Amino acid sequence: MKRYCQSLTLRDDPEMVKQYIEVHSHVWPEVIDGQHEVGILQMQIYALGNTLFMIVDTVDEFDWERDMARLATLPRQAEWEAYVSTFQGCDPNATSAEKWQMMTQIFDSEK
């Protein structure tokens, strides 16, 4: 299994943050199906104020650039990205890779 961690900053608006969190309690089934189709086993998002932290666990063969590009072509993915971009503090035309910043692991208690 591979793990990727990313961060994103939402708009600095408590009501927008609240709405973003609510939206994620009802993610469209096609979005989750698409994630599984490209090899994402599990995705979690945590929030602290308007800062988000996402953990993505994938199959070993997962290639971030290749498989995320494929995900973007699957049903309703572009529509979902456009919808949630209204809450995000970045260019609404930015790709997911431009919005979410990949983080570097600096500690692992198992190593």
Residue pairs with C-beta under 8 A, 6 or more apart in sequence:
1 41
1 57
1 58
1 59
1 60
2 57
2 58
2 59
2 60
2 62
3 55
3 56
3 57
3 58
4 55
4 56
4 58
4 64
4 102
5 53
5 54
5 55
5 56
5 102
5 103
5 105
6 53
6 54
6 56
6 100
6 101
6 102
6 103
7 51
7 52
7 53
7 54
7 100
7 101
7 103
8 51
8 52
8 54
8 88
8 90
8 99
8 100
8 101
9 50
9 51
9 52
9 88
9 89
9 90
10 16
10 17
10 20
10 50
10 51
10 52
10 87
10 88
10 89
11 17
11 50
11 87
11 88
11 89
12 50
12 89
13 50
16 87
17 47
17 49
17 50
17 87
19 87
20 84
20 87
20 88
21 47
23 83
23 84
23 87
24 45
27 80
28 76
28 80
30 74
30 75
30 76
30 77
31 76
31 77
31 80
33 74
34 71
34 74
34 75
34 76
34 77
35 43
35 71
37 71
37 74
38 62
38 67
38 68
38 70
38 71
38 74
39 58
39 59
39 61
39 62
39 67
40 56
40 57
40 58
40 62
40 67
40 71
41 57
41 58
41 59
42 55
42 56
42 57
43 54
43 55
43 56
43 57
44 54
44 55
45 52
45 53
45 54
45 55
46 52
46 53
46 54
46 55
47 53
50 89
53 103
54 100
58 67
64 102
65 97
68 96
68 97
71 77
72 78
72 81
72 95
72 96
81 96
82 92
85 92
85 94
85 99
86 92
88 99
90 98
90 99
91 98
